[in-house]
Amino acid sequence: MAKTKRTWNPKKKKRLRTHGFLKRMASHDGRLVLKRRRNKGRKKLTVLKKV
């Protein structure tokens, strides 16, 4: 019987490309996300490279 593989296989590049600042800025909805986070006072708007 085959075991199910783990669903979380962290990759820094994929994380940045999916949730990074440039990806957020590329779409209207992404810019709204950044706007909400700025208004809320978040210190980090998007994921960082040091993850």
LINURHU-V971602 format. One record per residue. N is the residue number from 1. SS is DSSP state (a for helix, b for strand, c for the rest). NEAR is the number of other ideal C-beta (glycine too) atoms within 8 Angstrom. D_LAST is the distance of its C-alpha to the last C-alpha in whole Angstrom. Layout:
BEGIN
N_SS_NEAR_D_LAST, N_SS_NEAR_D_LAST
END
This chain:
BEGIN
1_c_2_35, 2_c_3_32, 3_c_4_29, 4_c_3_26, 5_c_4_23, 6_c_4_19, 7_c_4_18, 8_c_4_14, 9_c_5_13, 10_c_6_10, 11_c_6_9, 12_a_8_7, 13_a_6_10, 14_a_7_12, 15_a_12_9, 16_a_11_9, 17_a_7_13, 18_a_7_14, 19_a_8_12, 20_c_11_12, 21_a_8_14, 22_a_6_17, 23_a_12_17, 24_a_14_18, 25_a_9_20, 26_c_6_22, 27_c_8_24, 28_a_5_26, 29_a_6_24, 30_a_11_21, 31_a_10_22, 32_a_8_24, 33_a_9_20, 34_a_13_19, 35_a_8_23, 36_a_8_22, 37_a_9_19, 38_a_9_21, 39_a_6_24, 40_a_6_22, 41_c_5_21, 42_c_7_17, 43_c_3_15, 44_c_6_12, 45_c_8_14, 46_c_9_11, 47_c_8_8, 48_c_6_6, 49_c_5_6, 50_c_3_4, 51_c_7_0
END
